[in-house]
């Protein structure tokens, strides 16, 4: 399935306002500290009692990086002291045992994602130790049908280690490239050679990884249309299965690292839209399918196939091909989704260690969804994953009249309809080609919590 885009600069500028990415609904600003460990334990217990308990997904946060990328807003710790990872891994293994005890052993772990920070900060031996601990604690799916992915900083790994990752059970890789231009790399303190990337991608193909993804960022300092066009050409020549092209959010007042970027090097706002238009045109002309948000995939990739057959999912890691799982967050600052709840661990390493030393899970805050929250979450998910909302599906499942229940939301979308972004029929809401880029803006109409005071917490929607 392919989609044609007629990039309308005026509409993109009009709807490029702050808004959530909807990796969850309600979004993280609604999480609160009144949700405590006992609430999380109750949610886990309830999930075990479901008529058909869901499979399990695990996210593990590895916070360490050897050097600071100036653009990065992730929760990270910059250090070259290897012993810190040794200590962290010891505590992480303790949390794995505590978390696994909450879930029935019969529930298979089918999805795993290591993010950071830099997951490949850990040595091959440490990653093997971590995977052994997971296999002892959970009933891990050891067939290659599972979705085990890891984020890779090309500067921290060699081709032999790529083979080791495959042997450990990982079958999806995401390489952080961002930009090939040496001036841009210097401006954000992330220097890496094209030769490194080419060698690692070739090694991943040789090791028969199911999906190889590359991350790019547009809107970085010193980027020009001409320079980023060169980067896109080189990425297209690499032919990764998936490409994530993220918009850079420059918020130096909130992100300390970004203050190291020279203001004079930042591209003007109109440049960012030019880069977005270029990215969409180059990738779609090269045969990539626009999945949604920032994601593109080759037509035969699992994401594109899931998008075509209506099985695409969305979670805290973005788009996924696997059925909805209960997600267990492990490690400092990690977020989980179990049953009708969200939970987030403490963000400070010292607090994480202190909680585990006390024999307590490091849950810091969370949220329990109401019936209205669950309904709105499903509606937003369908819009973000499938580009349409079929009213009858929700009327049958939730015993509502969709147009009555969401009368205010549908009214908020009048301007989207007039601008040709979507159509509202008597039985469905459907995004039009112009509207797929603005799907976050459309989803915001169904968000019951999105007051004026909330919008400043989010990045721009395009």
Steps between C-alpha positions, in 0.01 A plus 500: 500500500635842410376848567544805285567830670419844368700702750296812576735743674222732614305219668811356661586841647142551618477169689861483623410573862613330824328172574552145638654214304236266649727212583253484789162644589465666740846645446783516755401841649195326648711247693499571875671382817174390662542193280741292708658155515186334636299638206753353259495163678120499487509576126741211444281264703189607308680446169573139601128444567386607152306239305788493253806660661707704255851412398774700665723772362806634680673835460841541664660840539881512490581862597875518434677676211872548445460847352233771489301560183396862530153450351399215732212546745496139624558396862872422489821488703824598328787291635796291389520324837418142405439396862180709502346266244607201710318644802193591295476154350507342846203712610320449170518124546347538845212699351448239229451230763258719699297594194484147362354377829189714435409330173391143434786295361267370227489844339752507217738791453472572127630856477820655637656841441824642638519878487700775657732669541712252310406131539822403324690673778473155661764251391406182317553304822272735693227479236526120506471507880192724474333271246575194716333671796191579290479141377518365854234743624251493210368250249674661203391424147813345351355460154600764249139623490572719800582871470825561689655834410793710617610857431857513373747787513734414209795649688473240777489173308685299235393245244582203724274640772218530247521124453493453877180704531334267251620196693352647818157507336470855369344506155450875448759778511466876497812698405526862612642685199328843521707660219807411293619858452827550696421864586161405642657212692757737651231753594312236705810312624417172331775409255470168321618391159300370208734201490392402852132506405551309176702229672248459782198486268679241286578296812138520612384372163751219510375408848146491355334760720132518409488877498771764479395854583683832471419812700538846348435845645406803294527856632846457653753786506673578167267274302410626154268356240803418287696329779204297626417397144846342486435317829163373375662375181757305698232352727288397202806330351540306828138383458409439867165331558375794705588867534393725786543869413446700818442871528756662731340693785741774608409586861821623665302652787385148594786279372837599643704318235339702222651819643831380357364551147587841359178699439649635178526145365127426535306491172205741462147356544432501126811282446352227718188481283719485190691210656176321585367543148830376358502195728148395409560548129834318489389203709165446331659536155750233609211263572462540876149486647398773742386315813404798713663770708873485415517142374561356154545136398565296188180347356593146606601597855279377784400856594375576149317168483341562842396849388338349190313219675381702800709333771740788571546583870646799682673511840771690687762381250294621204339279234503123543379192316419293807161472663434715804709373792533588866817706506740472796741791538836413653778732603521863604228729350339213303127505426267200503140430398332217687126441472322833533799676656822682419799515731836674497810426705706757686722715279806530725748213522550549875126471558482190281771329704348612832156360416639164397722488811179534702345210311258733321421534133622838374153616386486877547172601337233372268140516392194273502275547200128566531248351257503831310882494485497149355245596236694810397826303496350252252363780282833684488688175436280416201552848357879486549542143373233464231412853394131449569246456779208266432217619723309169506797316651499727804122513527484122522794468740414788735121532464508862384376710211836618366381829350319591824781396732765680296285788374739762638807327356342470156405867514865589574594330174280722282802701387694181421207398278489839325876481439472158338688311773223255581143404424227420753240260364195367682691183593869596504767768520764462230832682460565630149847511339568852631384392847745218567777746581266678741360189673625617840302821460187300416555265795519796738127561448428174687733584792294591807800638692658729244442844649687814399744450790594154369601588146829659598624162628510341157700520180347634180271257320667508155 
